[in-house]
Amino acid sequence: PNAKTQLQMYNKYNILIWAIGYWLLAIGLLSCRTDEVTYPSEYEVLPIESRELSSFAANEPIGMYLLNEGNMGSNKCTLDFYDATTGIYTRNIYAEVNPSVVKELGDVGNDLQVYDGKLWAVVNCSHFVEVMDAGTAEHITQISIPNCRYICFDGEYAYVSSYAGPVQIDPNARLGYVAKIDIRSLQVVDTCTVGYQPDELVVSDGRIYVANSGGYRVPNYDRTVSVIDIASFRVVETIDVAINLHRMEVDKRGYVWVSSRGDYYGRGSKTFVIDTKGNEVCDSFEVANSEMTISGDSLYIIGSEWSYVSNSWRVTYKIIDTEKRQVVSENFIADGTDSRIRMPYGVAVNRYAGEFYITDAGNYVSPGTLYCFSLDGVLKWSVRTGDIPAHFAFVSTPWHKPNKEEKIEE
């Protein structure tokens, strides 16, 4: 059967399985059993042509994981996968692959990266980094880090920012830190104290740059970037930038781009550039910045800016040329699809495929949407996701379910 027929057959099969599952659950409850019912993933065929693996370039991604944050307190962080070879989008793969993991991926997925053959998900309110096999999404371990936020890598180590305290507004909240994880032992081997409530962090020329937000200490936000020397794993400089710092990217010339969320009143969100040679701010843009990603010399920026003055959102989609240091696009969605997007939340670019992706968190409590556009800003397809789709990770191999029989034989 063709892909659509297979999908129809699969959906009918799912309905049968769910019905059997509920029936078994009822029997289990009546007999005082505690067995859990595992629901299968959902599959959807997208309107694209399938491709042979041999047609992909050496470094071209052929798959993409999408981490759905889930509303805080709902314990609904989920993982999806888009397979560019088949055009199949799979929702909620973690639960099916890892039925024995209690509470699945946990509460609020805040970052997702692929490194060393592993998939690393930073789960903020559950206070751990989930480490999975990048090919199968099988659980390997969880690394406990309180109020963890973002992750980056260099050599044999991963580095994770931590608010180092409970998830709550607190004017007396303590300084945060960066945890150093050995990627072989998967253990925290050191920590480095930085500013208040550190968010995203990046590596440039032997140093880690950490954006300190101070978000829990509102209205007394932090306004600094901590610079950690990787060799000594100690802060060597602190750069004054702007209040409530958040996201970071490194361009091809080693400059660090950092966003300020402002105070949601009189001081708006902006975008800044740090010269890593002198460790100082060398440029700034009046460009609201809630999410950004870099591809070549193009910095794609979503500005979803809330104002307590007007009690409204202002949304922008801009591209900055990082070499020329100028805005080259005032709206990178060219076909009017932006009018359909209720709350843009995540952005990623696949330059090999000539595509970029925008996620829509909608109302934050129900499934969101992933949109795929050509680089000239025309919609190619869209698909339903989990709740609050946010973080992307590209891979060079398609996701596949682990072969349980082979693992038993091994």
Steps between C-alpha positions, in 0.01 A plus 500: 500500500607862450594730791150648545340153499758382751416796721128425482569138589726608784239740642235223495753277674565774758129527577484125557810505719365792706168318547681186613724712722206662679334158541817353649536804725147451632571135572827596665329748729236248596766245587715755688783480249740792458615435141517816287348528152742631239340685210665476158648795315296683238615507138409750229611501136596846374450616140861462386677258267697221665876496436763231492772526762759516224352827373596688817826695521768389746405747774136545409250429780256226416303521821392753758396456862259753648471542877159616619534685830155431642333754728673544835362262761329274247784246466435492123844542346503282186729419209406491129699401192484609135655257250602683180556172314140381532311819588361332812451712811483301825353647817591398854768243426658498846206342679485204263875442486541531878184356662676428830616859563276650767342835403667470159692817404375705794405863545604777255756407236728804473774399254592219259835421341675211323861425593723191513227276361265599779188712524508738797175650630513759778183462706469813708232445766585132544860604576685256275672455166355200317765318293375279216639307206486738202389227263220343703417751779557219750557618856863475612500698825379812677750749644365695796551877473266738688294738283715424194455720193730457196787280384811539280804282428874517456727198460432237765262711704148633504415824679157571648371827644310475830291747696620300804177537693126437502274612215360817652529879503735592783675839545758318711561218251858375502755524222476232233772275367617300201537124551780312321405147389742232384334358187657157559406444864190722469576647841526862618870551572512872583293818531576867438299779666380769256230771514137485607271258316731412207328404176657409165873447469735461201865416434735731310881481483561297815246684713139451604272804483202486735194730478387591853134603522430563867139420411408379850619829650260719303516803485869471596604307190857393432659667198824311452667232292740280695813388311637163612848385400450137400850387601470622860118489508486831684343837418769727357286797394151643545351710219230759566240473220131564585230375734335159488730325251380177342605347166847472336653413162858504368563620144770381258741770618469403866279790609234416756145622443286531812139600557352717773134447588472844662262559792167472309425864586713793381813310402438283198674190369823557302781309331869555581836390358803416716853527359667194653850640442446791735201349683285808457176598329586627153155538341129499580170488315152623588374155404274313743641153555326210672649220286780495242706262291793555266559353155803618307500879535125516561367541853130414507326678789147459635389786718199403713494800730243550776426849638328559832447859386278405205407153632575356158753299301710636215642235267775549241703271270832654398834397351827673583805455276768424760786607271352830383331558839172614352138388486442347156144373547216659694287185467648169385151349461399628158166333423281630782516181708616710796136609543417135588772467761360585841818485709830435318725315739788323327706544182751281314663498154603209279704669228572169325130444438438870440247515786433675826257399773278697736309355793174642631423448869138609451330535837781316686271226637405305187696355205704747298599514133824463307524700176755430226589779253727527200784748554306760301228488766230290331320231701572140397313306768383509859432232762356465849754460781496455876431784744731803461733379221831673556843344449654334192784254453607378154647151450672322213315171547125433511337412830419131536343297774749289694496132413404341831571145379855589401560665839376186677736283294790734580 
